[in-house]
């Protein structure tokens, strides 16, 4: 089911999300809905608070593939990259954001199994952007040169 993507101003976007402790059908439905919502919106990533759920769950869809991260944590970050970012929860705006060029995270899948992953370039940018959402941080908090889409 495609869920509504909440917009800047909704308090859920500013909350620190709760750890997922139940790897159950409710989580499966959330992840399935997030995938459908993300693909329909043609975004690079979607965090659970963007669909109104304050849980540490992220979906990322980039050139490297489609990924689901439950309870993700950074292990390390290296390098630096600066580029344009937008957000499905901040429609019509873009900004320049500096992020790590390479990151390693540990996370769980929808069954609760643990994994680690190294992401580089745009993939790393998307991971960082989405993990920020889990702590109530939006790209507009980090952006320089925030501007409207038409500018």
C-alpha positions as a printed Julia matrix, in Angstrom:
151×3 Matrix{Float64}:
  0.0     0.0    0.0
  1.31    3.44  -0.87
  1.42    5.55   2.28
  1.21    9.32   2.56
  4.62   10.96   2.92
  4.52   13.45   5.78
  5.91   16.93   5.14
  8.19   19.33   6.98
  6.32   20.68   9.99
  4.9    17.31  11.07
  6.33   16.64  14.56
  7.08   12.96  13.78
  9.95   14.12  11.52
 11.72   15.71  14.51
 11.49   12.77  16.94
 14.26   10.33  17.74
 12.88    7.0   16.54
 12.48    3.88  18.68
 14.47    0.69  18.16
 12.6    -2.14  16.47
 12.24   -5.01  18.94
  9.53   -7.1   17.23
 10.42   -8.65  13.9
  6.85   -9.52  13.06
  4.13   -9.1   10.46
  3.65   -5.43  11.43
  7.3    -4.76  10.48
  6.89   -6.73   7.23
  3.84   -4.66   6.29
  5.69   -1.43   7.1
  8.68   -2.46   4.96
  6.48   -3.61   2.08
  4.52   -0.35   2.2
  7.71    1.71   2.4
  9.08   -0.02  -0.69
  5.88    0.59  -2.65
  5.76    4.23  -1.46
  9.42    4.87  -2.28
  9.19    3.36  -5.75
  6.0     5.31  -6.51
  7.64    8.56  -5.34
 10.8     7.8   -7.39
 13.04    8.7   -4.45
 16.44    7.38  -3.39
 15.39    6.64   0.16
 12.6     6.68   2.69
 12.69    6.48   6.49
  9.78    5.21   8.61
  9.09    8.64  10.18
  8.43    9.96   6.67
  5.36    7.71   6.6
  4.41    8.66  10.17
  6.02    5.71  11.99
  8.63    6.57  14.64
 10.72    3.39  14.24
 14.37    2.9   13.21
 13.57    1.57   9.73
 14.97    2.8    6.41
 14.61    1.84   2.74
 17.19    2.91   0.14
 16.83    2.48  -3.62
 20.0     3.36  -5.53
 22.04    2.07  -8.46
 23.52   -0.65  -6.21
 20.03   -2.0   -5.51
 17.13   -1.85  -3.09
 18.01   -2.15   0.6
 16.1    -2.36   3.87
 17.86   -1.37   7.09
 16.33   -2.03  10.51
 18.06   -0.49  13.56
 21.01    0.77  11.47
 24.11    2.19  13.17
 27.25    3.78  11.78
 30.48    1.86  12.43
 32.7     4.41  10.67
 32.67    7.22   8.14
 35.51    8.28   5.82
 36.2    11.03   3.33
 33.94   13.83   2.27
 31.61   14.65  -0.61
 29.48   17.7   -1.26
 26.41   17.58  -3.46
 22.8    18.44  -4.04
 20.07   16.92  -1.88
 16.33   17.03  -1.79
 13.83   15.11   0.31
 10.42   13.56  -0.23
  9.34   15.28   3.02
 10.58   18.71   1.88
  9.0    19.03  -1.55
 10.26   21.61  -3.99
 13.5    22.51  -2.21
 17.14   21.58  -2.81
 20.33   22.31  -0.92
 24.05   21.62  -0.91
 25.08   19.14   1.79
 28.48   17.74   2.76
 28.44   14.07   3.78
 30.99   11.28   4.22
 32.12    9.67   0.96
 32.26    6.19   2.45
 30.38    4.69   5.41
 30.06    1.34   7.12
 26.85    0.47   8.92
 25.56   -2.49  10.87
 21.86   -3.26  10.69
 19.2    -5.93  10.93
 16.93   -7.23   8.2
 13.2    -7.8    8.51
 13.85  -11.16  10.23
 16.22   -9.66  12.79
 19.39  -11.13  11.25
 22.45   -8.88  11.59
 24.57   -7.61   8.69
 27.13   -4.97   7.86
 27.49   -2.95   4.68
 29.94   -0.46   3.19
 28.47    2.25   0.96
 30.35    4.75  -1.22
 29.48    7.87  -3.17
 25.79    8.53  -3.76
 24.86    5.31  -1.93
 26.69    6.62   1.17
 24.93   10.0    0.77
 21.52    8.29   0.66
 22.33    6.13   3.71
 23.48    9.18   5.71
 20.41   11.21   4.67
 18.02    8.44   5.72
 19.77    7.6    8.99
 19.58   11.31   9.91
 15.78   10.99   9.72
 15.9     8.38  12.5
 17.3    11.03  14.86
 14.93   13.8   13.8
 17.49   15.53  11.58
 16.51   16.74   8.12
 18.86   17.67   5.29
 17.66   21.29   5.56
 19.41   21.39   8.96
 22.74   20.64   7.23
 22.21   22.35   3.85
 23.91   25.41   2.51
 22.31   27.35  -0.34
 18.8    26.04   0.33
 16.63   27.03  -2.61
 13.37   26.41  -4.39
 13.31   23.85  -7.2
 12.73   26.51  -9.89
 15.67   28.73  -8.91
